[in-house]
Amino acid sequence: MRRLWAAATAVALCTVGAAVSGAQAETVRGGPAPIAWGACTEGTLRSSGAECGHVSVPLDYAKPNGTKIELAVSRVKATVPAAKRQGVILVNPGGPGGSGRAMAALGQHVPKQAGAAYDWIGFDPRGVGASKPSLTCDGKYAGYNRPPYVPSTPEIEKAWHARTTAYAAACAKNGGALLDHMRTEDSVRDIDSIRQALGVEKISFYGFSYGSYLGQVYATRNPERVHRMVLDGVVDPGRVWYRSNLDQDIAFDRTIKVYFAWIAKYDAVYQLGRTAAAVEKTYYQQLAALATKPAGPIGPAELTDVFLQPGYYIFGWEETARALSAWVHRKDPLPLKRLYDENHPQTAGSDNGYAVYLAVQCTDAPWPASWKKWARDNWRVHKKAPFETWGNAWYNAPCRHWAADAGLPVEVDGAKVPPILLISETLDAATPYSGALEARRRFPRSVLLEGIGGTTHAGSLFGNACVDNTIADYLATGVLPGRVKADRSDKQCEPIANPTPLTVSAKKAGSLAERRLLQRAVLGR
């Protein structure tokens, strides 16, 4: 559930076709072998005291003795005495396409030492990062000089059709047999293979964003295997994926207006407008001007992508406002370029997260075959929500030409699932709050915690005591707040506080920077 480009991982990425064809065939006898843990090579994992390994799983679970692929996994072991241990907890950062091995360090951020009772297991899902094979199609696809997103002329529309068709073709060439086995259901089976390799009867699970959908499907398929489950940034299980992207467009337009209001509040700092309406006008004026004369390599598509970040998170609000101010008042494009480059690398393999995003979303559920329907729906939404709509449409447009067939989505049903914790802020744009309510209805023993009025997506364990202590208590004891009878959240917290320009202390900045290293995994960066 993201549109931010995935950065290159620390390991070298390989094309998929060769890796799949060269995979060794093994005989499955009683499930995957135990994990051979060893030292991690990446600095972040080493500093967390993590161990690393691989789990061999079938490419196609219908052919368990056929071609194998490898899932890269990591572990930060529990530090409490054996009698107090809670078992294992797997973490998925979302995307789909986010590399999750660094998330094994997440337990260190749980208050009250509640995370210390678990072995925290990070993993790169199939096709991602250090898992083998790793899917990549065209590392330069996020390059500069792209057409504007809004297809206001036939030429713009034609250019985007050509780009998205070519990207789908590149994925078909590189993806090979892997593309036919990238549905959420495949990853659900992978999670259970990891469980077996760990030698445990039950797992706990912490899922962010798309990871919340992965958790819902796993719990539906394996309710007896669930110990505890935290789902933050909750996907609507009934609207995967075409409709959910249209929902996102409306939600992002609402949330970006909140950001414009914040910029206006600090007009003395940024001088972009004294009201939200004035800042919004400035933004769209610059968007139109860049279509005629780009700011160096930054055109309207790139500016939209830069501003997408503050639609997801309050972290980075200041940097984005400063970058726009530098362009408006000094005609300095470098701050905008730095922000774009940070989230949209253009090196070999840097499209891994995007390629996997498409591989999953294009095949989890059918997409409309007719471009007339896409155009009709997106123009309709664009009229009331112009900020993100067409950028999102072109981001997903390769699904029209995807080489693998789409299946039918799983009917999520949590009737037999033990109590789980759902978390959402009211104005989350990437996974609108309505989705959290739908998940709450489907999981009758779940409890929904709401960050009232907040815009942050999947931001738990960022120091919000009301939220984080609830998580800690649940992980420690299994106890959740009481569930109300009404169709609403069960517990309300203040949202993560908006930043105040130029007032963050060095100590606080250092703490936030450490936690944001993990948040980058949620973004797939």
C-alpha positions as CSV (number, residue, x, y, z in Angstrom):
1,M,0.0,0.0,0.0
2,R,2.6,2.5,-1.0
3,R,3.7,4.5,-4.0
4,L,7.2,5.4,-2.8
5,W,9.9,3.8,-4.9
6,A,11.9,1.0,-3.3
7,A,15.6,1.8,-2.9
8,A,18.3,-0.7,-3.7
9,T,19.0,-3.1,-0.9
10,A,22.5,-3.6,0.6
11,V,22.9,-6.9,-1.2
12,A,23.3,-7.3,-4.9
13,L,20.1,-8.1,-6.8
14,C,20.0,-10.6,-9.6
15,T,17.5,-11.1,-12.4
16,V,14.9,-13.7,-11.7
17,G,14.8,-15.9,-14.7
18,A,18.3,-17.3,-14.3
19,A,18.0,-17.8,-10.6
20,V,14.7,-19.7,-10.9
21,S,15.9,-22.0,-13.7
22,G,19.1,-22.7,-11.8
23,A,17.4,-23.4,-8.4
24,Q,18.2,-26.8,-7.0
25,A,15.4,-29.3,-6.8
26,E,14.9,-30.9,-3.3
27,T,12.7,-33.5,-1.9
28,V,10.3,-32.2,0.7
29,R,10.2,-34.4,3.8
30,G,8.2,-33.0,6.7
31,G,8.5,-29.4,5.7
32,P,11.5,-27.1,5.4
33,A,14.8,-27.8,7.2
34,P,15.7,-25.9,10.4
35,I,17.3,-22.6,9.7
36,A,21.1,-22.6,9.8
37,W,21.7,-19.3,11.6
38,G,24.9,-17.4,11.0
39,A,26.4,-13.9,11.2
40,C,24.6,-11.1,9.4
41,T,26.7,-9.1,7.0
42,E,24.7,-5.8,7.0
43,G,25.7,-3.2,9.5
44,T,22.1,-2.5,10.8
45,L,21.5,-6.1,11.5
46,R,24.9,-6.7,13.1
47,S,24.5,-3.7,15.4
48,S,21.1,-5.2,16.5
49,G,22.7,-8.5,17.4
50,A,20.8,-10.3,14.7
51,E,21.5,-13.6,13.1
52,C,20.7,-14.4,9.5
53,G,19.8,-17.4,7.4
54,H,17.6,-18.7,4.7
55,V,14.5,-20.9,4.4
56,S,14.0,-23.0,1.3
57,V,10.4,-23.1,0.1
58,P,8.7,-24.3,-3.1
59,L,8.3,-21.9,-5.9
60,D,4.9,-23.5,-6.5
61,Y,3.3,-25.0,-3.4
62,A,1.2,-27.2,-5.7
63,K,4.5,-28.8,-6.7
64,P,6.3,-29.2,-3.3
65,N,9.1,-31.3,-4.7
66,G,9.7,-29.0,-7.6
67,T,11.9,-25.9,-8.0
68,K,12.8,-24.2,-4.7
69,I,13.4,-20.5,-3.9
70,E,15.1,-19.1,-0.8
71,L,13.6,-16.6,1.8
72,A,16.2,-14.5,3.6
73,V,15.4,-14.3,7.3
74,S,16.9,-12.7,10.4
75,R,16.4,-13.1,14.2
76,V,17.0,-11.1,17.3
77,K,16.6,-13.6,20.1
78,A,14.7,-13.1,23.3
79,T,16.7,-11.9,26.3
80,V,14.5,-13.0,29.2
81,P,14.8,-16.3,31.0
82,A,13.3,-19.3,29.2
83,A,10.3,-19.5,31.5
84,K,9.2,-16.0,30.5
85,R,9.5,-16.3,26.8
86,Q,6.5,-15.7,24.5
87,G,7.8,-17.5,21.4
88,V,8.5,-16.0,18.0
89,I,7.0,-12.9,16.4
90,L,7.4,-12.3,12.6
91,V,7.4,-8.8,11.2
92,N,6.3,-7.6,7.8
93,P,6.9,-4.0,6.8
94,G,4.4,-3.9,4.0
95,G,4.6,-2.7,0.4
96,P,4.1,-5.3,-0.9
97,G,7.8,-5.4,-1.7
98,G,9.3,-4.0,1.5
99,S,12.5,-5.7,2.7
100,G,11.8,-6.9,6.2
101,R,15.0,-8.4,7.6
102,A,15.9,-5.2,9.4
103,M,12.6,-5.3,11.2
104,A,14.0,-8.0,13.5
105,A,15.3,-5.0,15.5
106,L,11.8,-3.7,16.1
107,G,11.4,-5.5,19.5
108,Q,14.0,-3.1,21.0
109,H,11.5,-0.3,20.6
110,V,8.6,-1.9,22.5
111,P,8.2,-0.2,25.9
112,K,8.3,-1.9,29.2
113,Q,10.8,-4.5,27.9
114,A,7.8,-6.4,26.5
115,G,9.7,-7.1,23.2
116,A,12.4,-8.9,25.1
117,A,10.2,-12.0,25.6
118,Y,10.1,-12.7,21.9
119,D,12.4,-13.9,19.2
120,W,11.9,-11.2,16.6
121,I,12.0,-12.6,13.1
122,G,12.5,-10.4,10.1
123,F,12.2,-11.7,6.5
124,D,12.4,-10.6,2.9
125,P,9.3,-12.0,1.2
126,R,9.7,-14.0,-2.0
127,G,11.2,-11.9,-4.7
128,V,12.4,-9.2,-2.3
129,G,15.9,-8.1,-1.3
130,A,18.2,-10.8,-0.2
131,S,15.7,-13.6,-0.9
132,K,16.6,-15.6,-4.0
133,P,15.6,-14.9,-6.7
134,S,15.1,-11.2,-6.4
135,L,12.8,-9.5,-8.9
136,T,14.0,-6.5,-10.8
137,C,12.8,-5.2,-14.1
138,D,14.2,-1.7,-15.0
139,G,16.2,0.2,-12.4
140,K,15.9,3.4,-14.4
141,Y,12.1,3.4,-14.6
142,A,11.9,6.1,-11.9
143,G,14.2,8.4,-13.9
144,Y,13.7,12.0,-14.7
145,N,12.0,13.7,-17.7
146,R,8.8,11.7,-17.2
147,P,5.6,13.1,-18.6
148,P,3.2,14.9,-16.3
149,Y,0.9,12.5,-14.5
150,V,-2.4,14.2,-15.5
151,P,-3.1,13.0,-19.1
152,S,-4.4,16.4,-20.2
153,T,-3.4,15.7,-23.8
154,P,-3.5,12.5,-26.0
155,E,0.3,12.7,-26.2
156,I,0.7,12.5,-22.4
157,E,-1.6,9.6,-22.2
158,K,0.1,7.8,-25.1
159,A,3.5,8.3,-23.5
160,W,2.4,6.8,-20.2
161,H,0.8,3.8,-21.9
162,A,4.1,3.2,-23.6
163,R,6.1,3.4,-20.4
164,T,3.8,1.2,-18.3
165,T,3.5,-1.4,-21.1
166,A,7.2,-1.6,-21.5
167,Y,7.8,-2.0,-17.8
168,A,5.3,-4.9,-17.6
169,A,7.1,-6.5,-20.6
170,A,10.5,-6.1,-18.8
171,C,9.1,-7.8,-15.7
172,A,7.7,-10.6,-17.9
173,K,11.2,-11.1,-19.4
174,N,13.0,-11.1,-16.1
175,G,10.4,-12.6,-13.8
176,G,9.9,-15.9,-15.6
177,A,8.1,-18.5,-13.5
178,L,8.2,-16.4,-10.4
179,L,5.5,-14.1,-11.6
180,D,2.9,-16.9,-11.4
181,H,3.6,-17.4,-7.7
182,M,3.6,-14.0,-6.1
183,R,0.1,-13.7,-4.7
184,T,-0.5,-13.0,-1.0
185,E,-1.5,-16.6,-0.6
186,D,2.0,-17.7,-1.6
187,S,3.5,-15.4,1.0
188,V,1.0,-16.8,3.6
189,R,2.3,-20.3,2.8
190,D,5.9,-18.9,3.1
191,I,5.1,-17.6,6.6
192,D,3.9,-21.0,7.6
193,S,7.1,-22.5,6.1
194,I,9.1,-20.1,8.2
195,R,7.1,-21.2,11.3
196,Q,7.9,-24.8,10.6
197,A,11.6,-24.1,10.0
198,L,11.6,-22.3,13.4
199,G,10.1,-25.5,15.0
200,V,7.1,-23.7,16.7
201,E,3.4,-24.5,16.8
202,K,2.3,-20.9,16.9
203,I,3.6,-17.5,15.9
204,S,2.9,-13.9,16.7
205,F,2.8,-11.4,13.9
206,Y,3.4,-7.6,13.6
207,G,2.3,-6.3,10.2
208,F,2.5,-2.7,8.8
209,S,0.4,-1.5,5.9
210,Y,0.2,-4.3,3.3
211,G,1.6,-6.5,6.1
212,S,-1.7,-6.0,7.8
213,Y,-3.4,-7.7,4.9
214,L,-0.9,-10.4,4.9
215,G,-1.6,-10.9,8.6
216,Q,-5.4,-11.0,8.0
217,V,-5.0,-13.7,5.3
218,Y,-2.6,-15.7,7.4
219,A,-5.0,-15.6,10.4
220,T,-7.9,-16.6,8.1
221,R,-6.1,-19.6,6.8
222,N,-4.3,-20.6,10.0
223,P,-6.3,-19.3,13.0
224,E,-5.0,-22.1,15.2
225,R,-1.4,-20.9,14.6
226,V,-1.9,-17.3,15.8
227,H,-0.6,-16.4,19.3
228,R,-0.8,-12.6,19.1
229,M,-1.1,-10.2,16.2
230,V,-0.6,-6.4,15.8
231,L,-1.8,-4.9,12.6
232,D,-0.9,-1.2,12.0
233,G,-2.1,0.8,9.0
234,V,-5.0,-1.6,8.3
235,V,-5.9,-2.6,4.8
236,D,-9.6,-3.0,3.9
237,P,-9.8,-6.7,3.1
238,G,-12.8,-6.2,0.9
239,R,-11.4,-3.7,-1.6
240,V,-8.2,-5.3,-2.9
241,W,-6.7,-3.7,-5.0
242,Y,-8.2,-1.6,-7.8
243,R,-10.9,0.0,-5.5
244,S,-8.5,0.5,-2.6
245,N,-6.2,2.6,-4.8
246,L,-9.2,4.9,-5.7
247,D,-9.9,5.1,-2.0
248,Q,-6.3,6.2,-1.5
249,D,-6.6,9.0,-4.0
250,I,-9.4,10.6,-2.0
251,A,-7.7,10.1,1.3
252,F,-4.3,11.5,0.1
253,D,-6.1,14.7,-1.2
254,R,-7.6,15.2,2.2
255,T,-4.4,14.5,4.1
256,I,-2.2,16.8,1.9
257,K,-4.6,19.7,2.8
258,V,-3.7,19.0,6.4
259,Y,0.0,19.4,5.5
260,F,-0.7,22.6,3.6
261,A,-2.4,23.9,6.7
262,W,0.7,23.1,8.8
263,I,2.9,24.9,6.3
264,A,0.6,27.9,6.5
265,K,0.9,27.8,10.3
266,Y,4.6,28.4,9.9
267,D,4.5,31.0,7.2
268,A,7.1,33.0,8.9
269,V,9.5,30.1,8.3
270,Y,8.5,29.0,4.8
271,Q,6.7,32.0,3.3
272,L,4.5,29.8,1.1
273,G,1.1,31.2,2.1
274,R,-0.7,32.3,5.3
275,T,-3.6,29.9,4.9
276,A,-4.0,26.3,3.8
277,A,-5.8,27.5,0.6
278,A,-2.9,29.9,-0.2
279,V,-0.3,27.2,0.2
280,E,-2.4,24.8,-1.9
281,K,-2.6,27.5,-4.6
282,T,1.2,28.0,-4.5
283,Y,1.7,24.2,-4.9
284,Y,-0.6,23.8,-7.9
285,Q,0.9,27.0,-9.5
286,Q,4.3,25.5,-9.2
287,L,3.0,22.2,-10.6
288,A,1.7,23.9,-13.6
289,A,4.8,26.0,-14.1
290,L,7.1,23.0,-14.0
291,A,5.2,21.4,-16.9
292,T,6.4,24.3,-19.0
293,K,9.8,24.8,-17.5
294,P,11.2,22.1,-15.1
295,A,13.3,22.9,-12.1
296,G,16.4,21.3,-13.5
297,P,15.3,17.6,-13.6
298,I,12.2,18.2,-11.4
299,G,9.0,18.3,-13.4
300,P,5.4,18.0,-12.3
301,A,5.6,14.2,-11.8
302,E,8.7,14.5,-9.7
303,L,7.2,17.3,-7.5
304,T,4.1,15.2,-6.9
305,D,6.3,12.3,-5.8
306,V,8.3,14.5,-3.5
307,F,5.0,15.7,-1.8
308,L,3.7,12.2,-1.5
309,Q,6.1,11.6,1.4
310,P,4.4,14.1,3.7
311,G,1.1,12.5,2.7
312,Y,2.3,9.3,4.4
313,Y,4.2,10.6,7.4
314,I,4.7,13.7,9.4
315,F,8.4,12.8,9.5
316,G,10.0,14.9,6.8
317,W,7.4,17.6,6.8
318,E,10.0,20.3,7.5
319,E,12.4,19.1,4.8
320,T,9.7,19.1,2.1
321,A,8.4,22.6,3.0
322,R,12.0,23.9,3.0
323,A,12.7,22.4,-0.4
324,L,9.6,24.0,-2.0
325,S,10.4,27.3,-0.3
326,A,13.9,27.2,-1.7
327,W,12.5,26.7,-5.2
328,V,9.8,29.3,-5.0
329,H,12.0,32.1,-3.4
330,R,15.5,31.3,-4.7
331,K,14.9,29.1,-7.7
332,D,17.1,26.5,-6.1
333,P,16.1,23.1,-7.3
334,L,18.7,21.1,-5.4
335,P,16.7,20.5,-2.2
336,L,13.8,19.1,-4.3
337,K,16.2,16.9,-6.3
338,R,17.8,15.6,-3.1
339,L,14.4,14.5,-1.7
340,Y,13.4,12.9,-5.0
341,D,16.7,11.0,-5.3
342,E,16.4,9.8,-1.7
343,N,13.1,8.0,-2.5
344,H,13.6,7.2,-6.1
345,P,17.1,5.8,-6.8
346,Q,17.9,4.9,-10.4
347,T,20.5,2.2,-10.0
348,A,20.5,-1.5,-11.1
349,G,18.0,-3.4,-9.0
350,S,16.6,-0.3,-7.3
351,D,13.1,-1.1,-8.6
352,N,12.9,-4.3,-6.7
353,G,10.2,-3.0,-4.3
354,Y,8.1,-1.6,-7.1
355,A,8.4,-4.8,-9.2
356,V,7.3,-6.9,-6.3
357,Y,4.5,-4.5,-5.5
358,L,3.1,-5.0,-9.0
359,A,3.8,-8.8,-8.9
360,V,1.6,-9.1,-5.9
361,Q,-1.1,-6.6,-6.5
362,C,-1.5,-7.4,-10.2
363,T,-2.3,-11.0,-9.4
364,D,-4.0,-11.0,-6.0
365,A,-7.3,-9.9,-7.7
366,P,-8.5,-8.9,-11.2
367,W,-8.0,-5.4,-12.6
368,P,-10.3,-3.9,-15.2
369,A,-9.2,-4.9,-18.7
370,S,-10.8,-1.9,-20.3
371,W,-8.8,1.4,-20.3
372,K,-12.1,3.2,-20.7
373,K,-13.1,2.1,-17.2
374,W,-9.7,3.2,-15.8
375,A,-10.0,6.6,-17.5
376,R,-13.6,7.1,-16.4
377,D,-13.0,6.2,-12.8
378,N,-9.8,8.2,-12.5
379,W,-11.1,11.3,-14.2
380,R,-14.1,11.1,-11.8
381,V,-11.9,10.9,-8.7
382,H,-9.4,13.4,-10.1
383,K,-12.1,16.1,-10.2
384,K,-12.5,16.1,-6.5
385,A,-9.0,14.7,-5.5
386,P,-6.4,16.0,-8.0
387,F,-3.3,15.6,-5.8
388,E,-2.5,11.9,-6.3
389,T,-5.1,10.3,-8.5
390,W,-3.4,10.1,-11.9
391,G,0.1,9.5,-10.4
392,N,-1.5,6.5,-8.6
393,A,-3.2,5.3,-11.7
394,W,0.0,5.2,-13.8
395,Y,1.8,3.6,-10.9
396,N,-0.6,0.7,-11.1
397,A,-1.2,0.7,-14.9
398,P,1.4,-2.1,-15.6
399,C,-1.3,-4.4,-14.1
400,R,-3.2,-4.0,-17.4
401,H,-0.4,-5.9,-19.2
402,W,1.0,-8.1,-16.5
403,A,2.2,-11.5,-17.7
404,A,0.7,-13.6,-14.9
405,D,-3.0,-14.2,-14.4
406,A,-4.9,-12.7,-11.5
407,G,-6.7,-14.9,-9.1
408,L,-9.5,-14.2,-6.7
409,P,-8.8,-12.5,-3.4
410,V,-9.2,-14.5,-0.2
411,E,-12.4,-14.0,1.7
412,V,-11.0,-12.7,5.0
413,D,-12.8,-14.2,8.0
414,G,-11.5,-13.8,11.5
415,A,-14.3,-15.6,13.3
416,K,-12.0,-18.2,14.7
417,V,-9.0,-15.9,15.3
418,P,-7.9,-15.1,18.9
419,P,-7.9,-11.4,20.0
420,I,-5.7,-9.2,17.9
421,L,-4.8,-5.5,18.0
422,L,-5.6,-3.1,15.1
423,I,-4.1,0.4,14.9
424,S,-5.0,3.3,12.6
425,E,-4.8,7.1,12.7
426,T,-8.0,8.8,11.6
427,L,-6.6,10.5,8.4
428,D,-4.2,7.8,7.3
429,A,-4.1,8.2,3.6
430,A,-2.4,5.0,2.4
431,T,-4.8,2.8,4.3
432,P,-7.9,4.8,5.0
433,Y,-9.5,4.4,8.4
434,S,-12.6,2.8,6.8
435,G,-10.5,-0.2,6.2
436,A,-9.6,-0.6,9.8
437,L,-13.3,-0.5,10.7
438,E,-14.0,-3.2,8.1
439,A,-11.2,-5.4,9.5
440,R,-12.6,-4.9,13.0
441,R,-16.0,-6.2,11.8
442,R,-14.4,-9.3,10.3
443,F,-12.4,-10.1,13.4
444,P,-15.0,-10.1,16.2
445,R,-12.4,-10.5,18.9
446,S,-10.2,-7.7,17.7
447,V,-9.7,-4.2,19.3
448,L,-9.1,-1.1,17.2
449,L,-6.9,1.7,18.6
450,E,-7.4,5.1,16.8
451,G,-5.0,8.0,16.7
452,I,-7.7,10.7,16.7
453,G,-7.2,13.2,13.8
454,G,-3.7,11.9,12.9
455,T,-2.3,11.6,9.4
456,T,0.6,9.2,10.0
457,H,0.5,5.8,8.2
458,A,1.6,2.7,10.2
459,G,3.6,4.8,12.8
460,S,3.4,2.6,15.9
461,L,6.5,2.3,18.2
462,F,7.5,5.9,17.5
463,G,7.3,7.1,21.1
464,N,3.5,7.7,21.4
465,A,3.1,6.4,24.9
466,C,-0.7,5.8,24.6
467,V,-0.2,3.6,21.5
468,D,3.1,2.0,22.4
469,N,2.1,1.0,25.9
470,T,-1.0,-0.6,24.6
471,I,1.1,-2.7,22.3
472,A,3.5,-3.5,25.1
473,D,0.7,-4.7,27.5
474,Y,-0.9,-6.8,24.8
475,L,2.4,-8.5,23.8
476,A,3.3,-9.1,27.4
477,T,-0.1,-10.4,28.7
478,G,-2.5,-10.8,25.8
479,V,-4.8,-8.3,27.4
480,L,-6.5,-5.7,25.2
481,P,-8.7,-2.7,25.9
482,G,-12.4,-3.5,26.1
483,R,-14.2,-3.8,22.8
484,V,-17.2,-1.5,22.5
485,K,-20.5,-2.5,20.9
486,A,-20.6,0.4,18.5
487,D,-19.0,0.3,15.0
488,R,-16.1,2.5,15.9
489,S,-12.7,2.4,17.5
490,D,-12.4,0.8,21.0
491,K,-9.6,3.0,22.3
492,Q,-8.6,6.5,21.3
493,C,-5.2,8.1,21.6
494,E,-3.7,11.4,20.6
495,P,-1.9,11.1,17.3
496,I,1.8,11.4,16.8
497,A,2.5,15.0,17.3
498,N,3.2,17.3,14.3
499,P,6.7,18.7,14.2
500,T,7.6,22.2,15.2
501,P,10.3,23.7,12.9
502,L,13.7,24.3,14.3
503,T,12.9,23.1,17.8
504,V,13.9,19.4,17.9
505,S,16.7,18.8,20.4
506,A,19.8,16.8,19.3
507,K,19.0,14.0,21.7
508,K,15.4,13.6,20.4
509,A,16.6,13.9,16.8
510,G,19.0,11.1,17.4
511,S,16.3,8.9,18.9
512,L,13.9,9.6,16.0
513,A,16.7,8.9,13.5
514,E,17.3,5.5,14.9
515,R,13.6,4.5,14.8
516,R,13.3,6.0,11.3
517,L,15.8,3.5,10.0
518,L,13.2,0.9,10.7
519,Q,10.4,3.1,9.2
520,R,12.4,3.2,6.0
521,A,11.7,-0.6,5.8
522,V,8.0,0.2,6.0
523,L,8.4,2.4,3.0
524,G,10.5,-0.2,1.2
525,R,13.5,2.1,1.1
